[in-house]
């Protein structure tokens, strides 16, 4: 992006507007001279005809005609001469209302020029380094000295460590390379979202644990009475129920550990077409048994990603299994996995099915660990998917599909 502001000045000291006005003024004068010379020539010819009997008057008319012709010829020559192209109209000057809007914007805006300290562009940026704040200009410069892109940073403030989103864009203004940085505080929003996520997780954990502990406590309390009554069959049934509930609780703890402790990825350049073909071979038999199909599409076929092939394969298998369970009972279930390049040369993987889709209002909860809408579901599949994708440096989102069904979008 290139921005030019203010009037340009040429080497002769004239601005573009002055040169444009002067050129138009001179051309108008030349046209006037040509018109006057034409009128003078006509008048001289008429006077010469009227004075054919007077040699002196005839000579005077001839001299006037020559002078008029010379004046007109000079003006015509200037009009015919190639002129220097006039510069385009300058960009409009910044509007005062736009300046006021930037001044009071909630984002802290900075201008970054190589070799110079960051220049605050609005009130939010100036407040950030005002006396009494914990942010020092030197540490802020080191923080802002990043390439174009977006990331979460931590700022020391009088309230302690606070997180913010830092976005940096490169641009050119009047031939000078700039970087424009914007800081948006998000600490309070992150705290709110964290509390909501913890509340949802505690609710699910409490529900799952109580479902197992309640019958365990009841059976444990009745076991001594059964032993004293000498009813071995009833006691054996109670102990078997205790064992089942204990095994269920143990499995729940193991699933929780799989969500809370994801393995570290081993990154390598991975061609996507062979990986998706391998996933297709693994999940196609189950879809085929349900009367469905699995299609893949990679465009271009040479797409590759630096990732952990095993973990990405596990992510796609989990999504395919969830889709198959959601499509149970459908006459012709279908799964489609696509790989494309999106804006900014980012890789976009989509996994879509033609099932009933996510129930309205539950889109924000489907990634919560142990939350499930399916009878007998564990609620860890999508939670593990998100953990693995984040560990691979990507994001996963649920997107509404125009034709119905569920669609999950992975971006790297």
N, C-alpha and C positions, 0 to 999 in steps of 0.2 A: 504494500500500500504506500502510495506517495501522496503527500499533502503539501500544497504550496499555498501560503497565506501572505497577504499584504501585497502592495504594488511592486512590480519589478522595475528596475532602473537600468537603462542602457548605458553604454560607455560615454555618450554625449551628455549624460546627466538628465535626460528626459525619461519620465516614466512611460510605461506602455500606454496608459491612457492619453498622456500628452502626445506621444508619437502618433497614436491613432487619430486624435483630433486634428493634429497639424497636417497629417497626410490628406485627410478629407477636406480640410480648408484649402490647401494648395490646389487640389484637383478642381475644386469649385471655381477658384480664380482663373485657372487655365481655360475652363469651359466658357467662362464669361468673356475672356479675351478673344477666343475664337469667334464667339457670337458678335462681339463688337467689331472685330476685323471684317467679318462678312458684311455687316451693315455699312461699314466705312467704304469697302470696295464697291458695293452697289451704289452708294451715294456718289463716289468719285466717278464711276462710269456714267451715271446720269448727268452729272455736272459737265463731264467732258463732251457728251453729246450736245448739251445745250450751249456750249461755248466753242463750237467748231470754228467760228469766224474769228476768234481771238487767240492768237498763238500763246500769249502769256498765260491766260486763264487755262488753256489746254495743258501747258507744262505743269502748272500748279496742281491741276487735277491728277496728272500722271504721277507726280511726286507723292501726293497724298495716297494714291492707290498703292504705290510701291511700299510706303511705310505701313499701311494697313496690312498688306500681304505679308511683310516681314514679321509683324507682330503676331498675325494669325498662324504663320508657319512655325514660329518659335513655340507658341502655346500648343499647337498640334503635336510637335515633336516631343514635348514634355509629357503630354497625355499618352503618346504611343510608347514611351520608354517603359521597360519592365520595372515595376516597383517592388521594393522589398516587401515580402508578405507581412501583413500586420499580425501581431501576436493575438492569440485567442483572448476572449474576455476572461478577466481574472475570476477566481473563485470568490464567492461572496464572503465578506468578512464575518467572523464569528458573531452570532447574535447574542445580545446581552442576556436574554432569557435562558439560552443554552448554557452560558457561563454560570448563571445563578443556579441552574439545575445541577451542574457538575460540582459546584462549590458545596452544595448541601446533600450530595449523594451519600447514601449510607456506606458505600465502599470507600476504603482508603486508596487513593490513586496516586501513583508515583511515576515520574519520568526518570528513566535510567539511561545515562549516556556513559560510554566507556571512559574510564579515567576520572569521572566526576562522582560526587556524592549524590545519592538519590534525592531528587527534588520533589517535595510534596506538592500535589496539584489541587488539593481541596482541604476543607476544614477537618475531615475525618483523618486524613494523613498527618496534618499538623498536630492534631491532638495526640496522635500516637507517640510523638517524640517531644511533646511539650514538657517543660520542667516539672519534675515530680513523678513522671511516668518511669517505669522500670526499664523501658526499651532504650538502649543506647544506640546512637546513629551508626557506630562502627559495627555492632552486632546486627543491626537491621540491614546494613549494606551487604554483609556476608550472607544474610538470609535471602535478600532479594536478588543476589547475584546468581541467578539461575537461568537456564535456557528457556525458550518458549515452551509453554505447557501448563498443566494444572496439577497441584499437589497440596496435601495438607501439611501445614507447618505448625510449630509450637512457638508462641511468643511469650516472653517474660513481661508481665504487667504488674501494676500495683495490686491486682487481685490474685496474683500467682500465675502459674503457667496456663495459658489459654490457647486453644487450637483455632486455626483460621485456614481458609482456602486461599492459596496464592495462585493467581493466574497471570502469566507473562506473555505478552504478544510483541512481536518485532514489527517495526514500521519505519518508514523514511519520511522525514519532514524537512522540506527545503534542502534536500541533498544530504541531510545528516541522519545517520543511523540512530534510531531510538529503540528503547524497549519500554513498553507501557505495562506497569505492574498494578494489579488490583488485589487488595487484601480484604476478605470478608470474614468477620468473626463468626464462628459456628459453635462455640463451646456450649452455650445454653441449649441450642438445638440438639447437639449430640448427647448432652446429659439427659434431656427429655426422652430421646429415642432409646437411650440405654436403659433408663428406668422402665419404660414400657416393655422393652424386650425381656428384662429380668422378671417383671411382673408376670408376663405371659409364660415364661419358662418355669417359674416357681409354681404357677397354677397347674401346669401340665405335670410337673414332677410330683406335686402333692397328690394330684388325682391318681396318678399311676401307682405311687407308693402306697397310698391308702387302700387302693383296690386289692393289693396283695397283703398288706399288714392286717387289715380287718379280719379276714377269714383265718389268717395264721393265729392271731390273738385268740379268736373264738375257739378254734380247734385245740390250741394249747391249753386253754382253760378247761375244756371238757375232757381231755385225755386222762387226767388222774381219776376222775369219776368213773370213766369207762373201765380203767384198770381195776379199781376197787370193786366194781360190779361184776367183774369176771366175764366181760363180753369181748373176747378176743377179736371177733369178726368186725365189730364196730370200731374197736381200737385200731385195727389194721387199716380200715378205710380212712379213719381220721389221720393216721400217720401218712398214708399215701397222699391225701389231700394236702397235708403240710408240705410234703416233699415237692408236689407240683407247684404250689404257690411260691415256695422258696426258690425253685428252679426258674420260675417266671421272673421273680425279683432279681435273681442273679443275671438272667439274660438282659433285663432292663438296664442294670448297671453296666454290663459290657457294651450295650448300645450307646449309653451315655459316654463311656470312655472313647468310643470310636468317633463321636461327634466332637468331644472336647479336646482330643489329642490327635489331630490329623498328622499323617506322616509328612516329613520334609520332602519336597519334590527334587528330582534329579533332572535338570534341564538339558535338552539336546535338540538340535534341528530335526524336525519331524515332518516328513511329507504327509499331507492330510488325506490324499486319495487312498493310499494303502491302509491308513488307520481307519477311515470310515468303512472301507470294504471289509476289514476284519470285524468291526462292530456289526455290520450287516450280516455277516456269516454267523455270528454268535446269537443274534436275537431273531433272525428270520425264521428258524424252526418253530419257536413258540408262537410267533405271529401267524405263521402258516397253519399251525394246528387250530388256531382260532378263526381260520378263514380269512386272514388279513395279509397285507403286503408291507414290505419295508423298502423304500427307495432312498437313494443317496444322490447328491449332485454337488460336484466341486467345480467351481468356475473362477479362474482357470485351473486346469488339472494340475498345474505345477505348484499350486499353493503349498506353502510350508510354514510351520510355526515352531518357535523355540519353546519347548514345553516338556513335561514329563509324559511320555506316550502312554504309560500304564495308567496314570491317574486320570488323564483326559479320556482314555477308553472307558475307565470305570464310571466317570461322570456320564458319558453318553449311554452306557448300559443301564445305569440307574434311571435315567430319564426315559429310556425305552421301556423298561419294566413298569415304571409308574404309568406310562401311557397305555400299555397293554392292559393293566388292571383297570384303568379308567374306561377302556373301550369294551369291557366285558359285556356281552349281550348284543353288541352292535352287529348288524348283518355283514358289513364289509369293513372291518377296522383297517386303517391305513396309517403308516408312520412315514414321515419324510424328514431326512437330515440333509441340510444344505450348508455349504461353506462358500462365503463370498467376501470380497473386500468392500468395506463401507467407507464413508467419508473419513478423510485423514489417514488413509491407507491402513485402517484397523481391520482386523479379521473379525468376521461375524459368522457365528455358527448358530443355526436355528434347528430346533427339534420340535416338530409340530405333528399333531394327531387330529383325527376327526371325531374324537369322543365328545362327551358332554361339556368339557371345559371346567374351569375352576368356578365354583359357586360364587355369585356376585357378593361382594363385601368381604370375602375371605382372601382376596389376592395378597394383602399385606401380611397374612399370618401363615401362609403355606410353607415359608422357610423357617418357621419357629420349630426348634427341636421338639419332637414327640407330639406335635400337633398333627392330627389326621382327621379326615372326613370319611374314611373308609372303615367299615367294621373289621376289626382284627388287624388293622394297619399299625405299623410300629411308629410312624411319624419321624423317622430319621433319614429317609431317602433323600429328600430335598435339602435337609440341613447338611448332610454330608456333601451333597453336590455343591452347595454354596461354599462350604469350607475348602473343598478341593480347588474349586475355580479361583477363589481368592488367593489361595496359596500359589497358584500358577500365574498370578498377576492379572487376572481377568475379573469380569463381573458377570453375573447371571441375573436376568430379569424375566418376569412373566409378562407376555404381551398379548393383547386381545387379538383374536384372529377373525377377519371379516366373515369367513365361512363357518365359524363355530369351531369348537375344539380348543385344546390347550396348545400354547406355543411358548417355548422357552428360548430366550436369546442369550447366547454367550458371546461376549466381546473381549478381544485381547488386543 
